[in-house]
Amino acid sequence: MWPASPAPGPEGPESEEDPWATGPWVSELSPQVRDTLAGVRDFEVPAVVARWVQAEELEGASAESMRPLADELFRLAGRARDAEEQLYCWMSL
């Protein structure tokens, strides 16, 4: 989705100012990802969140602090699935 230019090759972006190097980045999540998120049942949320906070990218996050975000993400995915819409992921440095 964004950047709209073709992704750089294995050597990476040619310039440090290239949007592929600087972000932000927006990616469309597949319907399978959306449906998987939408399918998480309430009793499964604590286990899912406990696994998420083990990821290096979430270092320092606690399951308790991530729970509200997870709940909202699963509800959002359910609404998107029911409306036959897609989910998008926005990332920045």
N, C-alpha and C positions, 0 to 999 in steps of 0.2 A: 504494500500500500504506500508507504513512505519510508525512505525516499522513493520518488517515482522513477529515478534513473536506474539503469541496469546495475545489479549488484557487482561489486568489484571482483576481480579474479583472485587467485590464491595469494598473490602478493599484497592484497588489500588495496585501500583507496590510494590514489596517486597523490593526493593533497591532504594535509591535516584539516583543511577547511571543507573538504568534501562532506556532504550530509551523511554519507555512510560512516564517516569517522566521528562526526560530532553529534549526530542525532538531532532531534528525537527520532525514534523509529516507531512505526505503526505496522503491525502485522495482523492479518485476518486469521483467526483461529478456525480450525476445520470444524465442520458440523459434528464430527466424532468427539472432539474435545468439548465442544459446547454440551453435547448430550451426556458425556461422562460427568461433567461438572453438575449438570442439572439432575443427574441420577443419584447423586450422593444423598443418602438418607440421613435423617437427623442423628440417629444413633451411631453413624459412621464418622460424623464430623470430628469428634475428638481425636480419633486415630489418624485421620487424614491430616489434620492440623499438626499433630505431634510429628508426623513424618515431614511435613513441609518445613518446620522450624529447624530440622536437621540440615537443610540445604545451606551450603556455603554463602549463597546470596542473601540469606536471611539471618546470618550470624548476629546473635544478640537479641533476636526476636523471641518472645515467649509464646507458648501455645495460648495462654490466656489473652495476650494482646492481639493475636492473630485471629482468634475465634470470631469476633464481630465482622471482620473483613471477609473471612471464609463464608460465614452465613450469608452475607450480602452477595458475594460472588455466586454462590449456588442458587440463590433466588433469582439473580439477574440471568443466569444461564437458563433457568427454567422458563422465565418470561420470554427470553429470546427463542428458545426451542418452541414454545407454544405459539409464538407469533411467526415462526419460520424465518427468523432473522439471524444474523451472524453476530459473533462477538469479535471484538478487536482488542489487541494488546498494545498499549502505548508505553514506551520505555524511553528513559533519558539517562544521561550521565549524572 
